[in-house]
């Protein structure tokens, strides 16, 4: 409410009260809360609009200057910036404000480039408001070049408003059509891309379709005339024609008139007069919308494009042109011929040396298909005939590796086209309903097999296209098959024939069988890579049967790296860096990450139904994560992790962690039989965080941890399942433990949980055990080196951000979650502590018990007061066994430093036992 007045107050009192209100409004404009500032801006503009004469001019100038200079550039809140623009629109309703706003409004010009869409939209609305005010001109508020730039590049909401703004200037309805066309040509020459966007929204903004049809005629004549048009202007004209044709195609009379404008000669001239991929794309889209009577010229261009594999692999800007060609071929009935051509390009890998056994099944299927009758093609020029004329071109002189690479390159380019056909809804429907689907699927299958065989010699990022295309195809077939089952059921009631049964019968196998084959091929992926570098694989190839957890003793891990990795570094690279080797690691990572993503997506869609297949999926995820760990360890002493290849490896590492964690969650949710495989994946993922921080650095580890955090509860459930699997079948809460300390230590050998030891070692760096940690540091474990620094707190703060964050996350989840999960994790930690006590690694024993007793159980920790957790009888007996064996170890120990660590650990265990006595 404004203004607040006291009816009985004197004039001086009323003026004083009014001044206080303006002071309060000024304070609200700089309030700490963005919502308050937004309301204050709106309130100030409303007051000035309604009470312009009442408010003193000095106050008006002061308020508006503050709003324009400060509030309009409020970097903390886009809502405040948007409120400023909306407030100016509201204030313009008062004509008395125009004179002052003429000076102030240009300060809002930078907001047309604001990163937030609602702010840019509000500025466009402001310019539309200025268009109707004679005293103000919108191009003096925002420069015309800036307006055209936004029109060319901004989103639909802004571009549509700017089109409405510029129609009176560049295509007015009150002048003859010829004059309007001349004005538009001026716009084309000033900003070709803006002119193209202008045509995209001209129909929806009320420009008569008949006038725009005449504009198309003028633009075609301008393009074909021998004028000095540069490349950008030609491209802009073609894009404008494309947008106009797209908008006018729904008007039947306009479409008939447009068909008369396009002839074979016109298209031939267009194709010969352009060179940019975007211009070719526009021509193909025009042909698919407004087809000429003779399209042979466009067809030949499409055929040449599809057969040119180098256009896909070497010129990424031409990929949009391929998509346009696919849609044109679909529109003109040549889609089956397109699929047949792509299938032959894919089957070209059968010419690779040594692939005869793989291709034998494919050749048999080709012979079977040759006996079948083919429907007559509607396509003007048979694409397969073009294939026959080009089949041997440029290849007869090649042999060996060059020939193999050429054949695989052609197949990869064809697979990329299949991938894009599946990405678009209309082409995907046509592909799944095509009689060529089986032939296409077998070609993709053969190409994928060749990729696993030859990837080490083919370092190209496009090599994953066949994988993505193959997985997308079998996933779409599976989804379609599922929907067809429902459709057949409903049709059976009405006795109608299902029109799409070809999709269900075209594929010889489902998603389960497809994944089984893919994972069997992928088992060679890591083997081939290691063989090429004369090293061994720490994890055997994927086997069909499930296997029990088996991990090397933590003592060998603490010596630095496994024997296989050290041999690989010494024998394979002699400690030196090979650039091509980093590229191969990046390529293997790229391929494996693509497979893992497809596996996760298939399980997310509930397409994978067989438990053994899900187990194989988890085994692949575990093998891949172990491969990443091995490569990090292998090159930790050979080089710094620099260069684009390693950068991409770390990016894939983060995304793959997400896919693996998602897969773990889906598998655990669907079946309790996968606990063993899930626990291996979970431990490998958590190991990856701590290992990458100790070897690569905190930045890499933090990114991996960020990817895993949403799935952390599921990872802990999976880890705890391994502990439950090693216990008796009866409940931990009711059973008295029959395991002795030696059996408990043996269990520790079966837990792949080095991340727990890493957490314990980092925890040690923050406790008051610095003296004996300095004189007796832990042996060789990657995280144990933290105690060598003079300032443990400095080490804790600067070196292990991700490990500390992981520790805090795990502690919070375990303390607030199901006690059974906490008990299982404690069982794992006690097993590892028993193992290390037998190995006389006292630092690890101290760290594990301190982390368990103080952090997890909150025993004797003032900061964790209120988190004391009751343990079951089984775990209490484990603690009693640990207490007895620690005491025996102290009595037989002569090492003062080790004795001090064990006495502290014994005290922690006794605190746990005493807290549970009745």
Order of alpha helices (4+ residues) and beta strands (2+ residues): alpha-alpha-alpha-alpha-alpha-alpha-alpha-alpha-alpha-alpha-alpha-alpha-alpha-alpha-alpha-alpha-alpha-alpha-alpha-alpha-alpha-alpha-alpha-alpha-alpha-alpha-alpha-alpha-alpha-alpha-alpha-alpha-alpha-alpha-alpha-alpha-alpha-alpha-alpha-alpha-alpha-alpha-alpha-alpha-alpha
